[in-house]
Amino acid sequence: MLLEFIGVSFILVLLWISLKYGTRFIGTKNRNESFAKFFKDFPIFYNEKTGPLKNELFSSLRELNNGNGIRILEIGAGSGANMEYYPENTKLTVVEPNPFFKEHLESTLEKFPGMELERYLITGAEDMKDIPDHSVDAVVSTLVLCSAKDLQGIYKEIRRVLVPGGKYFFMEHVVDPLSSLLKMTQVILGSFGIFQFFLDGCRPDKDIKTELEKGGFAQVDAKPFRLNLKGGVPLDFALLYLIEPHIYGTATTASK
């Protein structure tokens, strides 16, 4: 029953996307642009579902503020979903592979005059060579690593740019840890590249938690949770039913 519901929901959403956007998905540039437009308002709904957990997760950012502000690097910031959780005097660096999110992020940034966007780099997080070693206090990613091609390469770069004892904050959807119909559906969709094509490279079947635990951090604190989708979701975001399993937490680099 669950698999049938998921399958029908997925087909309906794909049909809706195809009818609404048509040929906009032909070519990488068009797909990236359409994805940015399609999901620019997604953070409003997602933060309604995850707000209390984000408050808990990002509360310790204030502890990293040394009085001169805090230097945060966000990977795949999108349209700025996390800005409302950042402390005053945040100096923000963004690494974003999709260039079409920049205008949406700049629009969000106008609501937070105490925040400074120091640099915006259009690149993948696997190679952040333009960011100096040990130059940021915290790294953040939410709903990003599903699109990454080299998780271990990203973790290596995160460790490099963080100050000694710095923290990486994450909230990511993961493959269902249970042997379930949902997990089977995630694997099928990821293996055939269906999610990746429509959702800017996203794979729903990544075991991000296991990869993170092998990522070379001194300490990893990853907590599981499932999105509370009771009451339904807008048709635009029905694919959330396929990414209910999540983890959130922090990973800390060695002090020296």
C-alpha positions in Angstrom: 0.0 0.0 0.0 2.8 2.4 0.9 4.8 1.6 -2.2 1.7 2.1 -4.3 1.0 5.5 -2.7 4.6 6.6 -3.2 4.7 5.5 -6.8 1.4 7.2 -7.7 2.5 10.4 -5.8 5.8 10.4 -7.7 4.2 9.9 -11.1 1.7 12.7 -10.4 4.4 15.1 -9.3 6.5 14.3 -12.4 3.5 14.8 -14.6 2.8 18.2 -12.9 6.4 19.3 -13.3 6.5 18.2 -17.0 3.3 20.1 -17.8 4.3 23.2 -15.9 7.9 23.4 -17.0 8.0 21.5 -20.3 11.2 21.9 -22.2 12.9 23.8 -19.4 14.4 20.6 -18.3 16.3 20.1 -21.5 19.9 20.8 -20.9 21.8 21.3 -17.6 21.5 25.0 -17.6 17.8 24.9 -18.0 17.4 22.2 -15.3 19.5 24.3 -12.9 17.5 27.4 -13.5 14.2 25.6 -13.2 15.2 23.9 -10.0 16.2 27.3 -8.4 12.9 28.8 -9.4 10.9 25.8 -8.4 12.5 25.5 -4.9 13.0 29.2 -4.0 10.0 29.1 -1.7 10.6 25.5 -0.5 12.4 26.7 2.7 9.2 28.2 4.1 7.5 24.9 4.2 10.6 22.9 5.1 11.4 25.2 8.0 7.8 24.8 9.3 8.5 21.1 9.6 12.1 21.3 11.0 12.2 24.7 12.7 12.4 23.3 16.3 15.2 21.0 15.3 17.1 23.7 13.4 16.8 26.0 16.5 18.3 23.2 18.6 21.0 22.5 16.0 22.1 26.0 15.4 21.8 27.3 19.0 25.5 26.4 19.6 26.6 28.8 16.8 26.3 31.6 19.3 29.0 29.9 21.4 31.4 30.1 18.6 31.0 33.8 18.3 34.2 35.3 19.8 32.9 38.9 20.0 34.1 39.8 16.5 31.5 37.9 14.7 31.4 34.3 13.5 32.6 33.1 10.1 30.2 30.6 8.6 30.7 28.7 5.3 27.5 27.3 4.0 27.5 24.6 1.3 24.6 24.9 -1.1 22.8 27.7 0.7 20.1 27.8 -2.0 17.7 30.7 -1.4 18.9 31.3 2.2 16.8 28.8 4.3 19.2 28.9 7.3 19.9 32.6 7.6 17.2 33.2 10.2 19.1 30.8 12.5 22.5 32.5 12.3 23.8 34.9 15.0 24.2 38.6 14.5 27.5 39.7 13.0 27.8 36.5 10.9 30.3 36.8 8.1 29.0 34.4 5.5 30.8 32.5 2.7 28.6 30.5 0.3 29.7 27.6 -1.9 26.9 26.9 -4.4 27.2 24.9 -7.6 23.9 26.2 -9.0 24.4 29.8 -10.0 20.7 30.5 -10.3 20.2 30.6 -6.6 22.3 33.7 -6.1 19.6 36.2 -6.8 17.2 34.4 -4.4 19.8 34.3 -1.7 20.6 38.0 -2.1 16.9 38.8 -1.8 16.7 36.9 1.5 19.9 38.5 2.8 18.2 41.9 2.6 16.1 40.8 5.6 19.2 40.3 7.8 21.2 43.6 7.8 23.5 42.3 10.5 24.8 39.6 8.2 27.6 40.1 5.7 28.0 38.0 2.6 31.8 38.0 2.3 32.0 35.8 -0.8 29.8 33.7 -3.1 31.6 31.0 -4.9 29.9 29.1 -7.7 31.6 25.7 -7.3 31.1 22.3 -5.8 32.2 21.6 -2.2 34.6 18.9 -3.3 37.1 21.6 -4.3 37.0 24.7 -2.2 40.6 25.8 -3.1 39.7 29.5 -3.0 39.0 29.2 0.7 42.1 29.3 2.9 43.0 26.6 5.4 41.5 27.0 8.9 39.6 30.2 8.0 36.0 29.6 9.1 34.5 28.8 12.5 31.6 26.7 11.2 30.5 24.9 8.1 26.8 24.2 7.4 24.9 22.0 5.0 21.2 21.2 4.9 19.6 19.1 2.1 22.8 19.3 0.0 24.9 16.2 0.3 22.3 14.2 -1.6 23.7 15.8 -4.7 27.4 15.4 -3.9 29.5 13.1 -6.1 32.3 12.7 -3.6 31.3 12.8 0.0 34.7 11.9 1.3 36.3 14.7 -0.8 33.8 17.2 0.7 34.5 16.0 4.3 38.2 16.4 3.6 37.6 20.0 2.4 35.4 20.8 5.4 38.1 19.7 7.8 40.7 21.7 5.9 38.8 25.0 6.0 37.6 24.7 9.6 39.6 26.2 12.5 41.0 23.6 14.9 38.0 22.4 17.0 35.6 23.9 14.5 32.2 22.4 13.9 30.3 21.2 10.8 26.5 21.5 11.3 24.3 19.3 9.1 20.7 18.3 8.4 20.4 15.9 5.5 17.9 13.4 4.2 19.3 9.8 4.0 18.4 6.4 2.7 15.8 4.8 5.0 17.8 2.8 7.6 15.0 0.2 7.7 14.5 -2.6 5.2 11.4 -1.1 3.9 9.4 -0.4 0.8 10.4 3.2 1.0 14.1 2.2 1.0 13.5 0.0 -2.1 11.8 2.9 -3.8 14.7 5.2 -3.0 17.2 2.8 -4.3 15.3 2.3 -7.6 14.8 6.0 -8.2 18.4 6.7 -7.4 19.9 3.9 -9.4 18.0 4.9 -12.5 18.9 8.6 -12.2 15.3 9.8 -12.0 15.7 11.9 -8.9 19.0 13.2 -10.2 17.5 14.4 -13.5 14.6 16.4 -12.0 16.1 17.5 -8.7 19.5 19.0 -9.5 21.5 15.8 -8.9 19.7 14.6 -5.8 19.9 10.9 -4.9 17.4 9.7 -2.3 19.4 6.5 -1.5 22.7 7.9 -0.1 23.9 6.5 3.2 25.3 9.9 4.3 25.5 8.9 8.0 27.9 6.0 7.4 30.0 8.1 5.1 30.1 10.9 7.6 31.3 8.5 10.3 34.3 7.6 8.0 35.0 11.3 7.2 37.9 11.8 9.5 36.3 14.1 12.1 37.4 13.9 15.8 33.7 13.5 16.9 30.4 12.9 15.1 27.1 13.4 16.7 24.4 12.4 14.2 20.7 12.0 15.4 18.0 10.4 13.2 14.6 11.8 12.7 11.7 11.5 10.2 9.9 14.5 8.7 6.4 14.9 10.3 4.2 15.0 7.2 0.9 14.4 8.9 -1.7 16.6 7.5 -0.3 16.3 4.0 2.0 18.5 1.9 1.4 20.8 -1.1 1.6 18.9 -4.4 4.7 20.9 -5.3 6.5 19.2 -2.5 5.0 15.7 -2.5 8.4 14.2 -3.1 9.1 14.9 0.6 7.3 11.6 1.2 10.3 9.9 -0.4 12.9 11.6 1.8 11.3 11.4 5.2 14.4 9.8 6.9 16.9 12.4 8.0 19.9 13.0 10.3 21.0 16.2 12.0 23.9 17.1 14.2 27.5 18.2 14.3 30.9 16.9 13.4 33.9 18.4 15.2 37.5 18.7 13.9 40.5 17.9 16.1 41.6 20.7 18.4 45.2 20.6 17.1 
